[in-house]
């Protein structure tokens, strides 16, 4: 059952999770950091899936509740019982879903940045959205999560294909990945036309 859920989850997760899952399938041993990152999203997905199972009875009870209210034109004993059952399943379901959203979108996944840097070369085709070419012809990479922090949506970024010029100021950071020295753009800020100093497209 665990493997079936992981296969289903694999399609919708981040490139780093997908990469680690492939390593898991190849029976490669996880480090403590890799295991903690992997488990964070594995259990988040289980919470999301569990929400659906918990809320299904609640949805049915809510439907019966409306039917009973229409037929009895008031709060009958059966109506009150349906209210109790709807709350019994609905309140925990909403709580579980809220916590799963917190884990996915607000809570910081452990060791994400460290693992992305460690496996930069393997993840490079999936992690980067844009390549900046420096004056010496070398690459400066831009991570998807760094672009997300600017408030610019992926849909808006795609408009660059149709001639929309999108510019950012950024700081170039040098670091050592798994194999060699690399550079990436950090502290990106979206710049309106006429306000930029250094740009990427």
Phi, psi and omega per residue, in radians:
X1 nan -0.716 -3.135
X2 -1.051 -0.758 -3.123
X3 -1.192 -0.622 3.114
X4 -1.099 -0.787 3.127
X5 -1.131 -0.687 3.128
X6 -1.137 -0.673 3.102
X7 -1.099 -0.708 3.122
X8 -1.210 -0.713 -3.132
X9 -1.166 -0.619 -3.056
X10 -0.853 -0.705 -3.036
X11 -1.144 -0.486 -3.006
X12 -1.883 0.058 -3.080
X13 -1.661 3.104 -3.088
X14 -1.222 2.785 3.083
X15 -0.980 -0.619 3.141
X16 -1.162 -0.768 3.099
X17 -1.079 -0.755 -3.140
X18 -1.093 -0.712 3.121
X19 -1.103 -0.788 3.135
X20 -1.162 -0.618 3.112
X21 -1.136 -0.669 3.077
X22 -1.104 -0.696 3.078
X23 -1.104 -0.673 3.116
X24 -1.106 -0.739 3.135
X25 -1.148 -0.475 3.101
X26 -1.513 0.144 3.117
X27 1.064 0.569 3.067
X28 -1.494 2.412 -3.053
X29 -1.264 2.343 3.096
X30 -1.459 2.536 2.909
X31 -1.359 2.970 3.114
X32 -1.055 -0.734 -3.129
X33 -1.108 -0.760 3.137
X34 -1.121 -0.712 -3.133
X35 -1.139 -0.709 -3.136
X36 -1.172 -0.717 3.097
X37 -1.114 -0.823 -3.109
X38 -1.068 -0.776 -3.126
X39 -1.152 -0.570 3.128
X40 -0.986 -0.864 -3.103
X41 -1.414 -0.494 3.079
X42 -1.090 -0.829 -3.113
X43 -1.304 -0.497 3.049
X44 -1.104 -0.760 3.117
X45 -1.132 -0.670 3.101
X46 -1.092 -0.661 3.078
X47 -1.128 -0.739 3.123
X48 -1.099 -0.755 3.120
X49 -1.177 -0.686 3.124
X50 -1.100 -0.564 3.121
X51 -1.027 -0.731 -3.119
X52 -1.071 -0.738 -3.126
X53 -1.199 -0.634 -3.133
X54 -1.261 -0.640 -3.065
X55 -1.434 -0.278 3.131
X56 -1.065 -0.838 3.078
X57 -1.089 -0.628 -3.140
X58 -1.121 -0.709 3.115
X59 -1.109 -0.738 3.111
X60 -1.104 -0.753 -3.140
X61 -1.146 -0.631 3.099
X62 -1.120 -0.670 3.088
X63 -1.112 -0.812 3.121
X64 -1.112 -0.595 3.120
X65 -1.060 -0.829 3.135
X66 -1.127 -0.697 3.130
X67 -1.105 -0.760 -3.136
X68 -1.163 -0.666 -3.140
X69 -1.134 -0.691 3.128
X70 -1.193 -0.681 -3.060
X71 -1.356 -0.651 -3.082
X72 -1.602 -0.250 -3.108
X73 0.941 0.684 3.117
X74 2.968 -3.070 -3.071
X75 -1.609 1.455 3.093
X76 -1.334 3.058 3.111
X77 -1.091 -0.713 3.120
X78 -1.138 -0.671 3.118
X79 -1.070 -0.757 3.132
X80 -1.124 -0.638 3.131
X81 -1.157 -0.723 3.110
X82 -1.132 -0.628 3.085
X83 -1.065 -0.786 -3.123
X84 -1.120 -0.756 -3.131
X85 -1.184 -0.644 3.098
X86 -1.082 -0.778 3.108
X87 -1.194 -0.619 -3.120
X88 -1.029 -0.728 3.134
X89 -1.621 -0.615 -3.013
X90 -1.230 -0.767 -3.091
X91 -1.121 -0.829 3.063
X92 -1.093 -0.643 3.138
X93 -1.077 -0.761 3.121
X94 -1.158 -0.684 3.130
X95 -1.112 -0.772 3.135
X96 -1.113 -0.750 -3.138
X97 -1.133 -0.704 3.110
X98 -1.073 -0.718 3.125
X99 -1.182 -0.651 3.113
X100 -1.146 -0.650 3.082
X101 -1.146 -0.695 3.106
X102 -1.068 -0.783 3.141
X103 -1.123 -0.662 -3.053
X104 -1.391 -0.692 -2.973
X105 -1.924 -0.316 -3.082
X106 -2.041 -0.865 -3.124
X107 -1.145 2.317 -3.109
X108 -1.331 2.187 3.097
X109 -1.192 2.305 -3.074
X110 -1.118 2.310 3.011
X111 1.108 0.389 -3.101
X112 -1.095 -0.871 -3.111
X113 -1.109 -0.746 -3.127
X114 -1.075 -0.708 -3.126
X115 -1.285 -0.610 3.074
X116 -1.122 -0.705 3.093
X117 -1.179 -0.690 -3.112
X118 -1.107 -0.709 -3.078
X119 -1.903 0.586 -3.076
X120 -0.943 -0.843 -3.072
X121 -1.103 -0.680 3.133
X122 -1.237 -0.592 -3.071
X123 -1.619 -0.188 -3.002
X124 -0.854 -0.799 -3.119
X125 -1.110 -0.451 -3.077
X126 -1.776 -0.597 -3.050
X127 -1.301 -0.697 -3.048
X128 -1.418 2.482 3.021
X129 -1.724 -0.625 -3.091
X130 -2.355 2.655 3.016
X131 -1.958 2.273 2.981
X132 -1.821 2.285 3.096
X133 -1.718 2.105 3.137
X134 -1.325 3.021 -3.094
X135 -1.083 -0.454 3.135
X136 -1.566 0.107 3.108
X137 1.523 -0.005 -3.141
X138 -1.495 2.873 -3.079
X139 -1.667 2.540 2.937
X140 -2.131 2.143 -3.029
X141 -1.614 2.621 3.106
X142 -2.162 2.146 -3.127
X143 -1.493 2.611 -3.122
X144 -1.042 -0.726 -3.092
X145 -1.203 -0.512 3.073
X146 -1.201 -0.633 3.080
X147 -1.202 -0.647 -3.136
X148 -1.060 -0.611 -3.119
X149 -1.137 -0.342 3.135
X150 -1.330 -0.230 -3.111
X151 1.542 0.039 3.128
X152 -1.582 2.212 -3.110
X153 -1.356 2.772 3.088
X154 -1.104 -0.581 3.123
X155 -1.094 -0.718 3.121
X156 -1.186 -0.671 3.112
X157 -1.064 -0.605 -3.129
X158 -1.160 -0.325 3.131
X159 -1.186 -0.246 3.089
X160 -1.091 -0.472 3.110
X161 -1.141 -0.389 -3.106
X162 -1.809 0.337 3.033
X163 1.752 -0.074 3.118
X164 -1.268 2.174 -3.105
X165 -1.595 2.003 -3.112
X166 -1.969 2.166 -3.047
X167 -2.144 2.562 3.120
X168 -2.377 2.610 2.863
X169 -1.673 2.652 -3.109
X170 -2.777 2.892 3.039
X171 -1.890 2.381 3.137
X172 -1.623 2.110 -3.124
X173 -1.948 2.278 3.083
X174 -1.729 2.446 3.128
X175 -2.716 2.936 3.128
X176 -1.820 2.068 3.074
X177 -1.451 -2.732 -3.090
X178 -1.183 -0.632 -3.028
X179 -1.984 -0.620 -3.043
X180 -2.679 -3.103 3.141
X181 -1.346 2.366 -3.121
X182 -2.341 2.937 3.096
X183 -2.362 2.540 3.079
X184 -2.508 2.738 3.124
X185 -1.535 2.281 3.095
X186 -2.268 2.989 3.129
X187 0.928 0.799 -3.137
X188 -1.234 2.439 3.053
X189 -2.333 2.241 3.118
X190 -1.189 2.323 -3.113
X191 -2.063 2.254 3.062
X192 -1.228 2.733 -3.126
X193 -0.917 2.288 3.095
X194 1.653 -0.086 -3.078
X195 -2.003 0.193 -3.016
X196 -1.726 2.755 3.049
X197 -2.086 -0.665 3.078
X198 -2.369 2.445 -2.966
X199 -2.363 2.808 2.978
X200 -2.413 2.729 -3.030
X201 -2.054 nan nan
